[in-house]
Amino acid sequence: MKLLLLTQYFPPEVGAPQNRLYELAVRLQQRGIEVTVLTAMPNYPQMEIHAAYKGKSYHYEEMDGLKVHRSSIYVTKEKGIAKRLRNYFSFVWSSWRCGKSKLEKHYDYILCESPPLFLGISAWMLCRSKKAKLIFNVSDLWPESAEKLGLVTNKFFLGAARKLEEGLYKRSTLITGQTQGIVADIQRRFPHKTVYWLPNGVDLNYYRHDAQPQGWREKNNFAADDFLLLYAGIIGHAQGLEVILKAAHRLREHKGIHFLLLGSGPVKDELLAMKAELQLNNVVFIDTVPKAEMPAIVAAADAAVIPLRRLDLFKGAIPSKIFENLAMKKPIVLGVEGEAKELFIDQGKAGVFFTPENEEELADAVLKLYHNPALRQELAENAYHYVREKFNRDTIAEGLYQLLVKHSAKAQ
């Protein structure tokens, strides 16, 4: 079986989709599927082509047995919608052109990662030329999410995007959704399509619960008894990270409590300005680090704070950073309603909940953990056992592999 993975995001970039897709591809390859990757020149999250790839319109490399083809992409640090669309469509064009000229003539499946939704155009054209079946992998409902976040308001554009979304779903042999909420939404609208839950997960051999901080606290001037709460991920609009700074302001008299915000994104400058305005000595911003450094940082933290804005849209969201923290026995302070709360608070008993965007509840939740080491330990053990049972990447990949084998057998 030959599968082409088409995605704008892939290592050496650092991020949730990059890690998820790479880990899935490697595991499918290990199970006997010949996996090829067609992706963009690495640029995320700095929005600057990485040094080793600058000036190239095409690049081929191999990563852990995966054949990886890279085509050009327009990148800019400007944040306007026109620039973002140019970024998306530049890769739509280059990936189609590269796929036509550089890849093999036939694949059984093309698995396309969305968003960006527009990449489905390239995927569909390549499916026709490569005689492949389309698997459309939806990690975020688009354009619905862009509309509800207020990122896109043009009615004509939204209408065109909805028609594209509908057309791609109809043309897909299989639709996979990252959350149960996404799966239910698509299944409701397209009841005759096969929609499969393909959740994110964690590599338990990489994010080990017995990993050591490797002196990270000492290097960063934190005491052994400081209580460190880590947020690691995109510093963007959807996360609503202002709630962390507001809670930190409420807790400023507790000198041992510190909030760490690791990452980069479009609202980082605004949050840095907010930190300065509130004079928050208990909030530390950390630049994005390579994946290899993350286990030591997570090991050094006492708990993780995972917020999203309070929108109905996010009731089906599951932030990827949950899994690494649970695997390393770190209780979570979760500010996400809906599916994430049901899975990891109600069922998994892996942390404490606060209402999204409610800084008073977040501050109370932090104090609850801070003053109760026994509770922290109980939640940590629950976290590890739950993620090992439900969200092990080996198990997730095996499930998709068996589905593809079964589907291929039916098609013959």
C-alpha positions as CSV (number, residue, x, y, z in Angstrom):
1,M,0.0,0.0,0.0
2,K,1.3,3.4,-0.9
3,L,0.2,6.6,0.9
4,L,1.1,10.2,0.2
5,L,0.8,12.6,3.2
6,L,0.1,16.1,2.0
7,T,0.6,18.8,4.6
8,Q,1.8,22.3,4.9
9,Y,3.3,21.6,8.3
10,F,6.1,19.0,9.0
11,P,9.3,18.7,11.0
12,P,11.9,20.2,11.5
13,E,9.2,22.7,12.3
14,V,8.0,22.5,15.9
15,G,4.3,22.4,16.6
16,A,1.3,20.2,17.3
17,P,0.3,19.2,13.7
18,Q,4.0,18.7,12.8
19,N,4.6,16.2,15.6
20,R,1.2,14.4,15.2
21,L,1.6,13.8,11.4
22,Y,5.3,12.8,11.7
23,E,4.6,10.3,14.4
24,L,1.6,8.9,12.5
25,A,3.6,8.6,9.2
26,V,6.5,6.8,10.9
27,R,4.2,4.3,12.6
28,L,2.3,3.6,9.4
29,Q,5.6,3.0,7.6
30,Q,6.7,0.6,10.3
31,R,3.5,-1.4,9.7
32,G,4.4,-1.9,6.0
33,I,2.7,1.1,4.3
34,E,5.0,3.0,1.9
35,V,4.7,6.6,3.1
36,T,5.8,9.6,1.1
37,V,5.4,13.2,2.4
38,L,4.8,16.3,0.3
39,T,5.2,19.4,2.4
40,A,6.5,23.0,2.4
41,M,9.9,24.4,3.1
42,P,10.0,24.6,6.9
43,N,9.2,28.1,8.2
44,Y,6.8,27.8,11.2
45,P,6.4,29.4,13.7
46,Q,8.9,32.1,12.9
47,M,7.4,32.6,9.4
48,E,10.9,32.5,7.9
49,I,12.4,29.8,5.8
50,H,14.9,27.8,7.8
51,A,18.5,28.5,6.9
52,A,19.2,25.1,5.4
53,Y,16.3,25.5,2.9
54,K,16.6,29.1,1.9
55,G,16.6,29.9,-1.8
56,K,15.3,26.5,-2.8
57,S,12.1,25.8,-4.8
58,Y,12.4,22.0,-4.3
59,H,14.2,19.8,-1.8
60,Y,14.2,16.1,-1.2
61,E,15.3,14.3,2.0
62,E,14.6,11.2,4.0
63,M,13.6,11.2,7.6
64,D,13.4,7.9,9.5
65,G,12.7,6.0,6.3
66,L,10.1,8.5,5.1
67,K,10.6,10.1,1.6
68,V,10.0,13.8,2.1
69,H,9.6,16.2,-0.8
70,R,9.5,19.9,-0.1
71,S,8.2,22.6,-2.4
72,S,8.3,26.4,-2.2
73,I,6.0,28.6,-0.1
74,Y,5.5,32.3,0.4
75,V,6.1,33.4,4.0
76,T,5.9,36.7,5.7
77,K,5.7,38.0,9.2
78,E,2.8,40.3,8.3
79,K,-0.5,39.2,9.8
80,G,-3.2,40.4,7.3
81,I,-5.7,38.1,5.7
82,A,-4.4,38.8,2.2
83,K,-0.8,37.8,3.2
84,R,-2.1,34.6,4.9
85,L,-4.1,33.6,1.8
86,R,-1.0,34.2,-0.3
87,N,0.9,31.9,2.1
88,Y,-1.7,29.2,1.7
89,F,-2.2,29.4,-2.0
90,S,1.5,29.5,-2.8
91,F,1.8,26.0,-1.4
92,V,-1.4,24.8,-3.0
93,W,0.2,25.7,-6.4
94,S,3.7,24.5,-5.6
95,S,2.6,21.2,-4.0
96,W,0.5,20.4,-7.1
97,R,3.3,21.3,-9.5
98,C,5.9,19.3,-7.4
99,G,3.5,16.4,-7.0
100,K,3.0,16.2,-10.7
101,S,6.7,16.3,-11.6
102,K,8.6,14.8,-8.7
103,L,6.4,12.1,-7.2
104,E,5.7,8.6,-8.4
105,K,2.8,8.0,-10.8
106,H,0.5,6.1,-8.5
107,Y,-0.6,6.1,-4.9
108,D,-3.4,4.2,-3.2
109,Y,-4.3,7.1,-0.8
110,I,-3.5,10.7,-0.4
111,L,-4.0,11.9,3.2
112,C,-4.5,15.7,3.2
113,E,-4.2,17.7,6.4
114,S,-6.7,20.5,6.9
115,P,-6.4,23.4,7.8
116,P,-5.5,25.0,5.6
117,L,-8.7,23.9,3.8
118,F,-7.4,25.2,0.5
119,L,-4.7,22.5,0.4
120,G,-7.6,20.1,-0.5
121,I,-7.5,21.7,-4.0
122,S,-4.0,20.3,-4.6
123,A,-4.9,17.0,-2.9
124,W,-7.9,16.5,-5.2
125,M,-6.0,17.3,-8.4
126,L,-3.2,15.0,-7.3
127,C,-5.7,12.3,-6.5
128,R,-6.9,12.5,-10.1
129,S,-3.5,12.4,-11.6
130,K,-2.1,9.7,-9.3
131,K,-5.4,7.6,-9.4
132,A,-5.5,7.8,-5.6
133,K,-8.3,7.9,-3.1
134,L,-8.6,11.0,-0.9
135,I,-8.4,10.9,2.9
136,F,-9.3,14.3,4.3
137,N,-7.9,14.8,7.8
138,V,-9.7,17.6,9.6
139,S,-8.0,19.0,12.7
140,D,-10.1,22.1,12.8
141,L,-13.4,22.9,11.2
142,W,-12.7,25.5,8.6
143,P,-14.1,28.1,7.6
144,E,-16.4,27.8,10.7
145,S,-13.6,28.4,13.2
146,A,-12.1,31.4,11.2
147,E,-15.6,33.0,11.1
148,K,-16.4,32.5,14.8
149,L,-13.0,33.9,15.8
150,G,-13.6,36.9,13.7
151,L,-10.6,36.3,11.5
152,V,-12.6,36.2,8.3
153,T,-15.7,38.3,7.8
154,N,-16.1,38.6,4.0
155,K,-19.4,36.9,3.2
156,F,-18.4,36.0,-0.4
157,F,-15.2,34.4,0.7
158,L,-16.9,32.5,3.5
159,G,-19.5,31.2,1.1
160,A,-16.8,30.0,-1.4
161,A,-14.9,28.3,1.4
162,R,-18.0,26.5,2.6
163,K,-18.6,25.2,-1.0
164,L,-15.0,24.0,-1.2
165,E,-15.3,22.3,2.2
166,E,-18.5,20.5,1.1
167,G,-16.9,19.5,-2.2
168,L,-13.9,18.0,-0.6
169,Y,-15.9,16.0,1.9
170,K,-18.0,14.6,-0.8
171,R,-15.0,13.6,-2.9
172,S,-13.2,11.9,0.1
173,T,-13.2,8.2,0.4
174,L,-12.6,8.6,4.1
175,I,-12.8,11.7,6.4
176,T,-10.8,11.6,9.6
177,G,-11.4,14.1,12.5
178,Q,-9.1,14.9,15.3
179,T,-11.9,15.2,17.9
180,Q,-15.2,13.5,18.5
181,G,-16.8,16.9,18.1
182,I,-15.4,17.3,14.7
183,V,-16.4,13.8,13.7
184,A,-20.0,14.3,15.0
185,D,-20.3,17.7,13.1
186,I,-19.2,16.2,9.8
187,Q,-21.2,13.0,10.2
188,R,-24.3,15.1,10.9
189,R,-23.9,17.1,7.7
190,F,-22.7,14.2,5.6
191,P,-24.4,11.1,7.0
192,H,-23.4,8.8,4.1
193,K,-19.7,9.4,4.4
194,T,-17.3,7.3,6.5
195,V,-16.0,9.6,9.3
196,Y,-13.3,8.2,11.6
197,W,-12.0,9.6,14.9
198,L,-8.2,9.9,14.5
199,P,-7.2,11.6,17.8
200,N,-4.0,13.2,18.7
201,G,-1.9,11.3,21.3
202,V,1.6,11.0,22.7
203,D,4.7,8.9,22.3
204,L,5.1,7.4,25.8
205,N,8.7,6.5,25.0
206,Y,9.7,10.1,24.3
207,Y,7.6,11.9,27.0
208,R,8.6,9.6,29.8
209,H,7.1,10.1,33.3
210,D,10.5,9.4,34.8
211,A,12.3,12.1,32.7
212,Q,14.6,14.4,34.7
213,P,14.6,18.2,34.7
214,Q,18.3,18.2,34.0
215,G,18.9,21.2,36.1
216,W,16.4,23.4,34.2
217,R,15.2,25.1,37.3
218,E,18.6,26.1,38.5
219,K,19.6,27.3,35.0
220,N,16.6,29.6,34.9
221,N,16.8,30.9,38.5
222,F,13.9,29.0,40.0
223,A,14.1,27.5,43.5
224,A,13.4,23.8,44.2
225,D,10.2,24.7,46.1
226,D,8.9,27.2,43.5
227,F,5.5,26.2,42.1
228,L,5.8,26.3,38.3
229,L,2.8,26.3,36.0
230,L,3.6,25.8,32.3
231,Y,1.8,26.9,29.2
232,A,3.6,25.7,26.1
233,G,2.2,26.2,22.6
234,I,1.0,28.9,20.2
235,I,0.6,32.3,21.7
236,G,-2.4,33.2,19.6
237,H,-5.9,34.6,19.6
238,A,-7.7,31.3,20.2
239,Q,-5.9,30.5,23.5
240,G,-7.1,33.6,25.4
241,L,-3.8,33.7,27.4
242,E,-4.8,37.0,28.9
243,V,-6.5,34.9,31.6
244,I,-3.2,33.6,32.8
245,L,-1.7,37.1,33.2
246,K,-4.9,38.3,35.0
247,A,-4.7,35.3,37.4
248,A,-1.0,35.9,37.9
249,H,-1.9,39.5,39.0
250,R,-4.4,38.1,41.5
251,L,-1.7,35.7,42.9
252,R,1.2,38.2,42.9
253,E,1.5,38.1,46.7
254,H,2.3,34.3,46.5
255,K,6.0,34.7,45.8
256,G,6.5,31.0,45.2
257,I,4.0,30.7,42.3
258,H,5.3,31.3,38.7
259,F,3.6,31.1,35.3
260,L,5.8,30.1,32.3
261,L,4.6,30.9,28.8
262,L,6.7,29.1,26.3
263,G,6.2,29.7,22.5
264,S,5.6,32.3,20.0
265,G,2.6,33.7,18.1
266,P,0.6,36.7,16.9
267,V,-0.4,38.1,20.3
268,K,2.9,37.6,22.1
269,D,3.8,41.3,21.9
270,E,0.4,42.3,23.3
271,L,0.9,39.9,26.2
272,L,4.4,41.2,26.9
273,A,3.0,44.7,27.0
274,M,0.3,43.6,29.4
275,K,2.9,42.0,31.6
276,A,4.8,45.2,31.8
277,E,1.7,47.3,32.5
278,L,0.6,45.0,35.3
279,Q,4.3,44.6,36.6
280,L,4.1,40.9,36.8
281,N,7.3,39.4,38.1
282,N,5.6,36.0,38.4
283,V,5.2,35.6,34.6
284,V,8.1,34.5,32.5
285,F,8.0,34.3,28.7
286,I,10.2,31.7,27.1
287,D,11.0,31.5,23.4
288,T,10.2,28.4,21.3
289,V,12.7,25.6,21.9
290,P,13.5,22.5,19.9
291,K,11.4,19.4,20.6
292,A,14.4,17.7,22.2
293,E,14.4,20.2,25.0
294,M,10.7,19.9,25.9
295,P,10.8,16.8,28.1
296,A,13.2,18.5,30.5
297,I,11.0,21.6,30.7
298,V,7.8,19.7,31.3
299,A,9.6,17.6,33.9
300,A,10.6,20.8,35.7
301,A,7.1,22.1,35.9
302,D,4.6,21.2,38.7
303,A,1.4,21.5,36.5
304,A,0.2,22.8,33.1
305,V,-2.3,25.5,32.4
306,I,-4.3,24.9,29.2
307,P,-6.8,27.6,28.3
308,L,-8.9,28.5,25.3
309,R,-11.3,31.3,24.7
310,R,-14.9,30.8,25.8
311,L,-16.6,30.0,22.5
312,D,-19.0,27.3,21.5
313,L,-16.6,26.5,18.7
314,F,-14.0,25.2,21.2
315,K,-16.3,22.8,23.0
316,G,-15.0,20.2,20.6
317,A,-11.4,21.2,20.8
318,I,-8.6,19.1,22.5
319,P,-5.4,21.1,22.8
320,S,-2.4,18.8,21.9
321,K,-0.4,20.0,24.8
322,I,-2.6,18.0,27.1
323,F,-1.1,14.7,26.1
324,E,2.5,15.4,26.8
325,N,1.8,16.7,30.2
326,L,-0.4,13.8,31.2
327,A,2.2,11.3,29.9
328,M,4.8,13.0,32.2
329,K,2.5,12.9,35.2
330,K,1.7,16.6,35.3
331,P,-1.8,17.5,36.4
332,I,-3.5,20.0,34.2
333,V,-5.4,23.2,35.0
334,L,-7.9,23.1,32.2
335,G,-9.9,26.1,30.9
336,V,-11.6,24.3,28.0
337,E,-15.3,23.4,28.0
338,G,-16.9,20.5,26.3
339,E,-15.1,17.4,25.0
340,A,-11.7,18.2,26.6
341,K,-13.4,18.6,30.1
342,E,-15.4,15.4,29.6
343,L,-12.4,13.4,28.7
344,F,-9.6,14.6,30.9
345,I,-11.4,16.1,34.0
346,D,-14.7,14.1,34.3
347,Q,-13.5,10.8,33.0
348,G,-9.7,10.9,33.4
349,K,-9.6,12.8,36.7
350,A,-6.3,14.3,35.5
351,G,-6.6,17.8,36.7
352,V,-8.8,20.7,37.8
353,F,-11.1,22.8,35.7
354,F,-11.8,26.5,35.5
355,T,-14.3,28.3,33.3
356,P,-12.6,29.7,30.3
357,E,-11.6,33.4,30.5
358,N,-12.4,33.4,34.3
359,E,-9.2,34.6,36.0
360,E,-10.7,34.2,39.5
361,E,-11.5,30.5,39.0
362,L,-8.0,30.0,37.5
363,A,-6.4,31.6,40.5
364,D,-8.5,29.5,42.8
365,A,-7.6,26.3,40.9
366,V,-3.9,27.1,41.1
367,L,-4.1,27.7,44.8
368,K,-5.9,24.4,45.2
369,L,-3.0,22.5,43.7
370,Y,-0.4,24.7,45.3
371,H,-1.6,23.9,48.8
372,N,-2.4,20.2,48.3
373,P,0.6,18.1,47.2
374,A,-1.4,14.9,47.9
375,L,-4.0,16.0,45.4
376,R,-1.3,16.8,42.8
377,Q,0.1,13.3,43.2
378,E,-3.3,11.7,42.8
379,L,-4.1,13.7,39.7
380,A,-0.7,13.0,38.2
381,E,-1.1,9.2,38.6
382,N,-4.6,9.4,37.1
383,A,-3.2,11.4,34.2
384,Y,-0.6,8.9,33.2
385,H,-2.8,5.9,33.4
386,Y,-5.5,7.6,31.4
387,V,-3.3,8.8,28.5
388,R,-1.5,5.4,28.4
389,E,-4.8,3.6,27.9
390,K,-6.6,6.0,25.6
391,F,-4.1,8.1,23.7
392,N,-1.0,6.1,23.0
393,R,0.2,6.9,19.5
394,D,1.1,3.3,18.8
395,T,-2.5,2.3,19.3
396,I,-3.9,5.2,17.3
397,A,-1.7,4.4,14.3
398,E,-2.6,0.7,14.5
399,G,-6.3,1.6,14.4
400,L,-5.9,3.6,11.2
401,Y,-3.7,1.0,9.6
402,Q,-6.3,-1.7,10.2
403,L,-9.0,0.6,8.8
404,L,-7.0,1.2,5.6
405,V,-6.3,-2.5,5.2
406,K,-10.0,-3.3,5.6
407,H,-11.0,-0.6,3.2
408,S,-8.4,-1.7,0.6
409,A,-9.6,-5.3,0.9
410,K,-13.2,-4.2,0.2
411,A,-12.1,-2.2,-2.8
412,Q,-10.5,-5.2,-4.5
